[in-house]
Amino acid sequence: MVITQIQLTEEQYLQLKQLALKRRCSLANLVREGVEKVIHEAGEPCLDEARRNALSMVGKYHSGKKDASTQHDQYLNESYKP
């Protein structure tokens, strides 16, 4: 993680602090959530979301091949042959 410094209004700080207590999380975590929302709304790819999406695919499909984890490159090359 990168450490950075930001300035909040007193009202923003107090509201975030209350919300953090209510959610039982850190103020920094709330700020990170807010940053992710701004990035997402701007249409930029969110790495955490991409990771979650990729991990959600694990185990959903079966090739029937017992050695797919070690021979994946070979199978991929074969699938792209004309």
MOTA-V351755 format. One line per field, one symbol per residue. psi: psi as a letter, one per 40 degrees, with the letter a starting at -180 (. if undefined). burial: # if it has 9 or more other C-alpha atoms within 8 Angstrom, else .. A space follows every 10 residues. Layout:
psi=???
burial=???
This chain:
psi=ihhihihiid dddddddddd ddefiidddd dddddddddd deeihhdddd dddddeehed iheehefddd fdddddddde i.
burial=.......... ..#..##..# #...#.#..# .....#..## .....#...# .......... .......#.. .#..#..... ..
